[in-house]
Amino acid sequence: MGILALVFAAGCSTTEADLATALTSSSVVEQTTMPDTLVAVTTTSAVAKVASTTTTTTTTEPPPPTTEVIAVGTFQGLAGHRGEGMATLVRDPVTNRTTIETRNTDIGSGPALVVYLVPGPDRRSLDDAVVIAELVAESGDHDYLVPTGIDITPGEWTVLVWCETFVIEVANATVSVA
């Protein structure tokens, strides 16, 4: 009698019990369970009947990007304040929600700083402005979700950082939505 080794990898539909049943007229010399449910069976039979197994491999395409960039601009300081970094408007194509992403920002300090979105280029006042949120921090990378119902139409917009306490502009970035 020869030695026949049968090896079944994880994901195979055959269980250890199926293997034992399938080995007709065989004497199992060794049965080992290895990591990730790899099962190895060694028999002394020249022929072993093995239950039918099915292994299905599914390949999927990578998911589409979760957001699309719709506008980018650079911050500038206003009224003697610092203003550096990037402002990017991104839209989630599934939810149609827009987020203002600020990256590498260094915005002048002040109390009660608030981020606004204002239609038009290089805006420095709150006329027609939509309040977005309080400024998270004066430097770094931060995301601000634009409230639902705000229709960001094609054209130029201003991301404006405003000091509520002193009623003055601190920094802005003009972005152009295509």
N, C-alpha and C positions, 0 to 999 in steps of 0.2 A: 504494500500500500504506500502511495505517495503522500506527501503533505500538501495541503491546500490552505492557503491563508486568504481569508475574506476580510476586507476592510471597508467600513461604512463611515462616511463623514457626517458631521452635523448638518442638518437640513434635509437629510434623507428621511423618507417616510417609514422606513423599516425600524422597528423597535428591537430591543434585545430579546424580548419574548418571541417576536416574529423570527429572529435569526435561529433561536433554539429549535423552534418548530420546523423551520425550513431545512435544517440539516438532517435529512432522512438517511438512515443507514450509515450514519457517521458517528464517530466517537470524538467528542470535543476534548482536545488535549489542553487548550488554554483559551480563556476568554478574558480579554482585558478591556477595561473602559479607560480611555485616555482623556486628556483635557478637551473641553468643548464637545463632549459626548461623542468622541471618535471611538468606535467599537471595533476591536480586532478579534477575530475568531480563527483559531488554527485547528484543523481537523486531520485525522489520519486517513480519511476516505479519499479515494481518487476522484469521486464525483460527489458534489453536494448540490442539492436543489435549494435555491434561494428565492424567497418571496419577491415578487415584483416590486421594484422601487421606482419612485419618480422624484426627480430633482428638478425644480423649476428655478431658473435664473431670470430675474427681471431687471432690465436696465432702464433707468429713467433719465430723461434729459434734466440738466440742472434747472432749478427754478428760475423764472425770469427775475430781473432785478426788482427789488421790492419798492424802489423809488426812482423817480426820474427828475433830473435837475431841470428846472424851468427858468432860473435866472441866477446870476452871480454878480456881486459887486464888492467894492473895497471900502472899508470904513475910513472916514476922515474925522479928525477932531474939529469941534466947532466952539466958538466963543472962548478960545484960549484953553480948551480941554484936549487931552490926548484922545486919539481915535485911530486904532490900527486893527488889521485883521480882515477877514472875509465874511460876507453875509451871502448865504445861498438859500434860495427857495427851492424846496423839493416837494414833489407831489407823489403820493401813493396812488398808483393807477387802480388799485382794487377799491379803496375807500374814497378816493378822490380828495383826501385830506391833504393840506399843505402844511409844511413845517419850515420855519426859518432856522437854519443851522448857522451858528456863528463859530468860526474857527480861528485859532491863533489870535484872539482878540486881546487888546489892551485898551480899555475904555477909561477915560478920566474918572476920578473918584468923585463921589458926591452922595448926598442922602437921597433916598427915595427915587432911584433911577428906574425908569419904566421903558419897555420896548414898545414902539408903535409901528404900524404899517400905514403909509400915507401914499395915496395916488400922486404921481408926478415925480419929476427928477429933482434931486438936491433939495428936498423939502426941509424947512427949519422951523415950522410951526405946526400946531395940532389941528389946523383947519382940515376937515374931512378925514382925520386920522382915526384908525381903529386900534384900540388898546389890545396888545398881545399878552404881555405879562410883565411882572417886575423883573428887572435884570438879575439873573442868577448870581453872577459874579463879574467883577470888572475885568478879569482876564481869564483866558482859557477857551475851552470848546463847550458850547451849550446849544440845546435845541429848544425851540419854542413852537408849540402847536398853534396854528392859526385857528381861531374859533370857526365853528361850522357856520355856514350861511354867508361867509365873506367870499364874494366873487372876484377872484384875482384875474382880471381881464388882461389881454395883451397890451403892452405899453410899458412906460417907465413907472417905477414905484420907489419909494424911499423907506428903508428900515431906519427908524429914528430912535435914538436913545435920548430921553428927556428927563430932566430933573424936576420932579413935582414940587419939591420944597422951594426952589428958587425960580421956578417957572422959566426955565432956560434950556435950550438945546445943548447937548453934550457931544454927540457924535451921530454921523449918519452914513449910509451906504446906498447909492442909487443902483437899482437892479432893473434890468430890462427883460420883460416877459415877452416871448415871441408869440 
